């Protein structure tokens, strides 16, 4: 909703200024949609960085923002090996997320929920931004205390960004679905 105004602020209304859009890599359409939208608003030099946010931040820390801070200190980036430790396969995820001390979160955007895995009947559907804001809410933190959070997104990439917020808040009781909801639907994904 604030996209056009945000571009005005960032570019100083210079429609020829170079803009790089990046998100979670080639499997995430958000950066592509942003570049198209910028083009429609008259910006003539917008590009998409296909590799994604982590690669962009490593390559261009002075032109990156992490948890609201810029430039980014590359030593603060969470290695992919640490993210991998928090990921589990779909069958194990489905089984564990149904346990009595489990809280299941579906963080996909509404447009990504065209197809749904069978297991998440009790999933709390909340968008990623609202989930992150809830990490500031003491009542929300009480509801997840002594529970294991099982979190999935569309393709298993947005959770890599979420991990920064969880770790910043020293929240350790979380597990991610490897490959996201797409892992249940194969190469065509859950959005088709």
N, C-alpha and C positions, 0 to 999 in steps of 0.2 A: 504493500500500500504506500510505502514511503520511497519506493525505488527512484522515481523521477526526481524528487527533492534531494535524495541522497546523492544522486549523480551530479546534480547542480552544485551541491556543497563540495564534493570531491574534486570536481573539474573546474570550479569557478566559472561555470557556464561556457567553458572552452570546448566546443563540440568536436574539435580536432585532437584534443588531448588523448594520448594513448591510455587505454583502459584494458587491464587483464582481468578476466573473470575466471575464477577457479572454484571447484567444489570438491567432490570426492572422487574425481577421476572420470574416466570415459563411461562408466556405468551410471553416472549421475547426470541427469539432464538439466539440472538447475543452472549451471554456468552457460550452457548453450541457449537456454530460454532467456537468460539475462542479456546475453550478447544480441540476440534478435530484438529484444525489447529496446535496448540501447540504440540499435540501428533505427528502429521505428521512431525513436525520439529525436533522431537527427545526428547522433554521434557517429562519426565516420572512421574512427580508429579503434574500435573495440575488438578484442581477440579473446579466444578461449584457450586456457592452458590445460590441455588434456590430462596431464599426469596427476593432477590433484593437489589438494591443499598441503599435504605433508612434503611432497616433492618441491612445490613452489616455495614453501617456507625454508627448506634447506638451501635451495638455490638463491633465494632473494630475501634473506631475513630482514633487511632494512626496508623492504617494501611489503612486509607482512604484518598481520595483527594476530596475536594469540592471547586469548582471555582479556581482550580489550587493551593490550599493551603492544606498542610498536616502538622501535624495532624488536624483533624476536631474537632471543638468545638461543641459537641452535642447540646448545647443551640442554635446554629445557624440553626439547622434543622427546616424546615417549617413543622408545624404539618399537618397531613392529613386533619384535619378539615378546615384548610385554603385553601388547594387545593380544597376540596369539594365545598367551597363557590364559586369557579371560574368555576365549572362544571355545565353544563345544559344538559337536556335530548335532544335526537336527533330531535324531532319534533320542539321544541322551538329553538334549535340551527339552524336548516334548515331555519326556518322562519326569525329569527333575522339576520343571516349571509347574507341574501339577501337584507337587508335594504340599504338605500342610503349612510349612514355613516359607512358602514361595509367594512372591508377588510378581506377576507377569505384566510387562509393559510392551505395548505395540506402539512404536514411535514413528511409524510410517505416516507420510502425508496422506490425506484422504484419497487423492488421485492414485496412490500406490496400493490402495486396499480393494482393488477390483476383484482380485482372487485372494482367498485367505486360507492359510493352513488349517487343518481340522482341529488341532489341539488347543488353540487359544480362546476357548469359550469364556474364560474368566479374565481375559486380558483387559487391562486398562488402556484404552485408546487415548493417547495424548500426543500432541505434536512436540517435536524435539525442543523447541524454544520454551514452551510452557513447562516441560519437564525440567529444563535447566533452571527456570525461574523458581520452581518448587524447591530446588536445592537450598534456597534462602528461607524457606518457610518452615518454621519449627514444628508446626502441626504435621506437615508432610514428612519431615524427618522422623517424627515419633512413629508414624505409621509403618515406616520401613525398618525401624530399629529392631534388631534381633530377627530379621527376615532376610532371605536371600532374594535379591532382585534378578529376574530373568528378563533381559531386554533384547528386543529385536527391531531391526529397521528393514528396509527393502532389500538391500544387497550386502549388508554387513560392513559398510564403509562409514556411514554416519556415526556409528558407535565409536569409531576411532577418535572422532572429535569429542564426543560425549565423555570419553575416558578422561580427558583433560579436566573437565569440570568435576567429575567424581573424585579424581585424585587430589585436586586442589582443595576439596572439602574433606579430604581424608576418609572418604567412603570406600570401603573395600568389599562390601557384601554384594557384588554384582557379577553376573555372567552374561555373555553375549552369545547370540546364535550365529555360528559361523556361516557365512553366505547369506544371512538374512532370510527373509521370507522366500526369496528366489530359490533357496536351496530345496524347497519343497516342490518347485515347479520346473526345474531344469533351465536350459539355456533361454527359453522364451520368457522366463521371468513371471512375476506375479502381476505385472501391470497389463498384460495382454489378455 
